[in-house]
Amino acid sequence: MTADNSITFRDRLVTDAHDQGAIQDWMPLQITQLSAGSYEGRVRIIDHQDVSVFFESQNCTVHKRGVTSQGLCTLSFFREQNAQHRFSTHNSEDHSLFFLPGGTDCDLHVRENASTVYFLLSQDALLDRLRVMQPAQWDIDPADVLVLNMLDRRPLHALADLLHSSRAFVHNQDVEQQNPQFGKVIVDQLVMTMKTVAGEWQQSGSIKLGRARVVVNRAIDFILEEFRQHRCPTVVDVCLALQISQRTLEYSFQALLQTTPVAYVRYLRLNQARRQLLNACKERDSVTAIAMHWHFLHLGKFAKDYYQMFGESPSATLRK
């Protein structure tokens, strides 16, 4: 968020899932591409000192992981209907609104061709207003994701559509404007929407997804640490480290991400290889060296898998 009353508009097109996460620099966000195809993502951001608005879209299925900054919270929703996404331990419905408190794990499984909107603002500023309007409902600080399946989300959609269509957005440029009232208008609209919606906030999601999420996140943390040690873990390694059965591990990945542990490790390695190829020095680095670094020992198979995943050859990525 900005440091004064100015508004900054940013519009970025991305061709890599990692870059889409890096643009949202208010938190460390890891985005992994899980479905095949040439990645096409877009992030539009409106920055103000009181609130920032993010519009995200991508044509591929992704897994997003991170931890929100202390003191900041988000309110988010998916713009399309009949979306089959997962937000923490909650499966999204057509009218779901998600509240993500500060210092909370961010864990989303987002399907291809999704369009997401979220508002980023001070948690204390939001809760102070809500406690005046609805003291009984907000007397305790939320400790985890809350979800409300609203009967009428049209006011939020109208607000998001108005902001998204602003003529201030210029591709690959930062455009600054002055509007001292912008933050107050947006925050007050969010408070009124949260106050007037029908229904109750759900504090706990699916128990099954909750258990699977614990296993999967522990597994991914272990896998990433093994990568940092230049090791490629197997399913046996993960099961031994977590002291769980192969059946539990596979069930958890299937429940949370609709994939297998072996496939997820492969997705991670391919995504990491792509990131390294995009940032490589063409005069010094080679496809072979990067493939070997990520434990792809059969270069022909690596090239084939890479092409199937990203829609271009490793050498084409290196030339970018």
Number of C-alpha atoms within 10 A of each C-alpha: 17 14 10 11 17 17 26 21 22 21 18 19 16 16 14 21 25 19 17 24 20 14 16 15 9 12 16 15 21 19 23 25 26 25 17 18 16 16 18 16 21 16 21 23 26 25 22 24 18 21 22 21 23 20 21 18 21 25 19 21 20 21 17 18 19 17 16 20 15 13 13 21 23 21 19 21 23 26 19 13 10 11 19 16 19 19 20 25 20 22 17 22 18 17 21 19 22 23 21 26 25 23 16 18 17 21 21 21 22 26 19 19 15 21 20 17 23 22 21 21 23 18 18 14 14 16 19 13 16 21 14 11 15 13 13 10 12 15 13 10 10 16 12 17 23 21 25 20 19 20 12 14 16 12 13 19 15 11 13 18 13 10 18 18 9 11 8 19 21 14 13 10 13 16 15 15 11 12 11 15 11 16 20 12 11 16 20 14 15 18 15 14 17 19 13 10 14 13 10 12 17 13 14 14 16 12 11 12 19 17 14 23 20 11 20 23 16 14 21 16 11 17 22 17 14 15 18 10 9 12 14 19 16 13 18 12 15 21 16 12 13 14 9 13 14 15 9 14 20 19 18 25 23 15 16 22 21 13 15 17 23 13 12 18 18 18 20 20 21 23 23 19 22 22 17 19 23 17 13 18 12 14 6 6 14 15 22 16 11 18 23 14 18 20 17 20 12 11 13 10 11 20 19 14 18 20 17 15 20 21 14 15 17 24 14 12 17 19 11 10
